[in-house]
Amino acid sequence: MSKTNGSFMRALCMGKIAEDIIFPYPKMKTDEKETLKTIFSSFSSWLKGKDSDFRKWDKQGEMPKEFLQEMKEFGLFSFIVPEEFGGLGLSVTGYSRVLQELSRYEASVAITAGAHSSIGMKGLILFGTDEQKKKYLPKLATGEMVACFCLTEPSAGSDAAGIKCKAVREGDSWVLNGEKIWITNGGLADFFTVFARTDSPEGQITAFIVTREMAGVSTGPHEDKMGLRASSTVTVSFENVRVPNDHVLGEVGKGFKVAMKILNSGRSGLGGGCIGGMKRAIALSTHQAKSRQQFGKPIADFGLVKQKIGHMVVECYATESVVNLVAGLVDQGHEDYAVEAAISKVFGTECLWRTLDEALQIAGGGGYMCELPYERMLRDARINRIYEGTNDILRLFIALTAMHDVGQQLKELAGSLGKVFLDPIKGFGIFSDYAKKQVSLTTGLGKATFTMAHPSLKEETEIFEECAKDLASFADRILRKHGKKIVDLQFPTRRLADAMIDLFALACVISRVTSSIEEKGPEKAAKEKEILHVFAGQVRRRVKSNFGKIDENDDEQIISLADYALETEGFGWDNL
Ligand SMILES: Cc1cc2nc3c(=O)[nH]c(=O)nc-3n(C[C@H](O)[C@H](O)[C@H](O)COP(=O)(O)OP(=O)(O)OC[C@H]3O[C@@H](n4cnc5c(N)ncnc54)[C@H](O)[C@@H]3O)c2cc1C
């Protein structure tokens, strides 16, 4: 039987558990595992013991040129370049695992390698012509060329479609003008994937390959920033840059799609980085908890310390389950994974943040000192919730995609609802009363069941099924309650997104634990079952709480308080 080539979460929101998408839990290929072991042993001999250098470079806000050269020699720019072009040709799963390993040593190193592969040159791999690939991929594999991704502008961050950087066609080339800000690797790069406005019948935005030697390309000074300080972040400017027509990446006018596809497919790398950070934090915290004595015993003996460590383990396992499952879907050729990839980004970056915060707490005052790695890890991790789509925007994307699907079932509305997907934030104004009624009928019918999970996981799969049923009626109830106002009401949208995020993570953990029980036997998988049990309980409580707030909430008061603060631009109750 062939697998469903669709989205697990989009199906779930319509009341169906498409379990053949997430079962069996994906596995890394044996030969790739061997390759990774060799790579990791070379990382270990190279990077282990370099922590004082990393701390120094964090303070200086830059990594030395010699180290960048070492990164090239150790193949850090070759991971995803196909073998025929001189790269390692790793799968998405393998690549994510490599970034996990690098992140256990140092986040600035991981982001320099990651931005090059995940976003800098990903467009070339996904959309490049044979000529473009032949010309650039061999140089990108060796690091002779470093790549970066240029989308953000001073007036266009989350609203990426609002970019002003402009390319005008002149004969068989384009003249590019504009400025991009906060570009990772921009200061090192020779290869720039650039998005520019090309208002034309074909579409508004086009992606281009720009190279440093083109006249009119310049980069600004290294930004002084909170974290990832040793990585390069700069402004990139284009002044009358003549870009040949054969440097268009993908189709003219389809650049927004190119950008979104790059960001979606790059998320497994970022997820791998989150897992690496969490595993390092768990190693540091367990060591610290056992060696630090207070009140005559190791702090590891205290319940509140154990509670933190236990939660770290659950969140790390859940993140790893999500990230690897999404990477596996991409490797298997699934096309419709954007919602799941967005979920993996939001879930992983927030688990990492909580884990690092708790790790610092376990380290006490020492955790606050720059001599130990905790504060740097926390600073480095903060950006993850902001870049590659803020977690807020991704939550809107996750929930509004689900609501779009619900509406899509209504044939009469199919045409106009298409706009919601293109512009999920603005497009909801079109819901009519008729639509609301129809949506009520279409959803809320979920009779979804899990059949492929291990039978011993009945309790947890029942939790999933129960919450999934609620989810299928969630969008319906929100729409019935709020109708076309939903676009302005982000609180319920966020609740739907949070429920979807939790449920996808739970589905991934169920799939992974099933495969562990089948492979290792119930005894060896007992601890993983415990993790699942704890996580399923957490998910049930959070999902119920989110659903409960559809009717009972303090949203209006919160908005009123925010409006008051916005009006007065401050806190209105100073006691002096
Ligand atoms: C260290 C670093 C590296 C970066 N690297 C790159 C890179 O390599 N390439 C690149 O192109 N960009 C890069 N960026 C830019 C990054 O992607 C943007 O910062 C990000 O997309 C958010 O845009 P913004 O900062 O303009 O925030 P804004 O869009 O101004 O958002 C500010 C806040 O408002 C919220 N918000 C905005 N719109 C809505 C809405 N409709 N509903 C609810 N909330 C909303 C956001 O969630 C956020 O919390 C980098 C940024 C940093 C700091």
The ligand as an SDF file (V2000), in Angstrom:
LIG
                    3D

 53 58  0  0  0  0  0  0  0  0999 V2000
   21.0340   37.3290   14.3910 C   0  0  0  0  0  0  0  0  0  0  0  0
   20.0710   37.4430   13.2510 C   0  0  0  0  0  0  0  0  0  0  0  0
   20.3230   36.7860   12.0770 C   0  0  0  0  0  0  0  0  0  0  0  0
   19.4400   36.9040   10.9920 C   0  0  0  0  0  0  0  0  0  0  0  0
   19.7460   36.2850    9.8050 N   0  0  0  0  0  0  0  0  0  0  0  0
   18.9990   36.5490    8.7070 C   0  0  0  0  0  0  0  0  0  0  0  0
   19.3950   36.0700    7.4040 C   0  0  0  0  0  0  0  0  0  0  0  0
   20.4060   35.3720    7.2670 O   0  0  0  0  0  0  0  0  0  0  0  0
   18.6340   36.4090    6.3480 N   0  0  0  0  0  0  0  0  0  0  0  0
   17.5030   37.1770    6.4710 C   0  0  0  0  0  0  0  0  0  0  0  0
   16.8790   37.4580    5.4510 O   0  0  0  0  0  0  0  0  0  0  0  0
   17.0890   37.6370    7.6750 N   0  0  0  0  0  0  0  0  0  0  0  0
   17.8190   37.3520    8.7950 C   0  0  0  0  0  0  0  0  0  0  0  0
   17.4310   37.8390   10.0230 N   0  0  0  0  0  0  0  0  0  0  0  0
   16.1940   38.5980   10.1360 C   0  0  0  0  0  0  0  0  0  0  0  0
   15.0670   37.7930   10.7930 C   0  0  0  0  0  0  0  0  0  0  0  0
   14.6260   36.7880    9.9430 O   0  0  0  0  0  0  0  0  0  0  0  0
   13.9710   38.7790   11.1990 C   0  0  0  0  0  0  0  0  0  0  0  0
   14.4640   39.4800   12.3330 O   0  0  0  0  0  0  0  0  0  0  0  0
   12.6360   38.1130   11.5050 C   0  0  0  0  0  0  0  0  0  0  0  0
   12.0570   37.6230   10.3290 O   0  0  0  0  0  0  0  0  0  0  0  0
   11.6290   39.0500   12.1810 C   0  0  0  0  0  0  0  0  0  0  0  0
   11.5180   40.2540   11.5210 O   0  0  0  0  0  0  0  0  0  0  0  0
   11.7040   41.6420   12.3130 P   0  0  0  0  0  0  0  0  0  0  0  0
   12.9360   41.5170   13.1420 O   0  0  0  0  0  0  0  0  0  0  0  0
   11.6340   42.7380   11.3440 O   0  0  0  0  0  0  0  0  0  0  0  0
   10.4830   41.6800   13.3140 O   0  0  0  0  0  0  0  0  0  0  0  0
    9.0220   42.2810   13.0220 P   0  0  0  0  0  0  0  0  0  0  0  0
    8.4740   41.6790   11.7900 O   0  0  0  0  0  0  0  0  0  0  0  0
    9.0840   43.7530   13.1230 O   0  0  0  0  0  0  0  0  0  0  0  0
    8.2150   41.6920   14.2540 O   0  0  0  0  0  0  0  0  0  0  0  0
    8.3230   42.2320   15.5620 C   0  0  0  0  0  0  0  0  0  0  0  0
    7.3780   41.4670   16.4790 C   0  0  0  0  0  0  0  0  0  0  0  0
    6.0310   41.6150   16.0090 O   0  0  0  0  0  0  0  0  0  0  0  0
    5.4260   40.3560   15.7940 C   0  0  0  0  0  0  0  0  0  0  0  0
    4.5250   40.4270   14.6470 N   0  0  0  0  0  0  0  0  0  0  0  0
    4.7830   40.9350   13.4230 C   0  0  0  0  0  0  0  0  0  0  0  0
    3.7210   40.7870   12.6260 N   0  0  0  0  0  0  0  0  0  0  0  0
    2.7610   40.1820   13.3550 C   0  0  0  0  0  0  0  0  0  0  0  0
    1.4180   39.7470   13.0810 C   0  0  0  0  0  0  0  0  0  0  0  0
    0.8550   39.8590   11.8770 N   0  0  0  0  0  0  0  0  0  0  0  0
    0.7200   39.1670   14.0740 N   0  0  0  0  0  0  0  0  0  0  0  0
    1.2780   38.9850   15.2960 C   0  0  0  0  0  0  0  0  0  0  0  0
    2.5290   39.3600   15.6000 N   0  0  0  0  0  0  0  0  0  0  0  0
    3.2600   39.9560   14.6410 C   0  0  0  0  0  0  0  0  0  0  0  0
    6.5870   39.4070   15.5450 C   0  0  0  0  0  0  0  0  0  0  0  0
    6.2590   38.0700   15.8310 O   0  0  0  0  0  0  0  0  0  0  0  0
    7.6420   39.9650   16.4870 C   0  0  0  0  0  0  0  0  0  0  0  0
    7.4550   39.4560   17.7730 O   0  0  0  0  0  0  0  0  0  0  0  0
   18.2790   37.7000   11.1230 C   0  0  0  0  0  0  0  0  0  0  0  0
   18.0180   38.3470   12.3390 C   0  0  0  0  0  0  0  0  0  0  0  0
   18.8950   38.2550   13.3860 C   0  0  0  0  0  0  0  0  0  0  0  0
   18.6040   39.0070   14.6420 C   0  0  0  0  0  0  0  0  0  0  0  0
  1  2  1  0
  2  3  1  0
  2 52  2  0
  3  4  2  0
  4  5  1  0
  4 50  1  0
  5  6  2  0
  6  7  1  0
  6 13  1  0
  7  8  2  0
  7  9  1  0
  9 10  1  0
 10 11  2  0
 10 12  1  0
 12 13  2  0
 13 14  1  0
 14 15  1  0
 14 50  1  0
 15 16  1  0
 16 17  1  0
 16 18  1  0
 18 19  1  0
 18 20  1  0
 20 21  1  0
 20 22  1  0
 22 23  1  0
 23 24  1  0
 24 25  2  0
 24 26  1  0
 24 27  1  0
 27 28  1  0
 28 29  2  0
 28 30  1  0
 28 31  1  0
 31 32  1  0
 32 33  1  0
 33 34  1  0
 33 48  1  0
 34 35  1  0
 35 36  1  0
 35 46  1  0
 36 37  1  0
 36 45  1  0
 37 38  2  0
 38 39  1  0
 39 40  1  0
 39 45  2  0
 40 41  1  0
 40 42  2  0
 42 43  1  0
 43 44  2  0
 44 45  1  0
 46 47  1  0
 46 48  1  0
 48 49  1  0
 50 51  2  0
 51 52  1  0
 52 53  1  0
M  END
$$$$
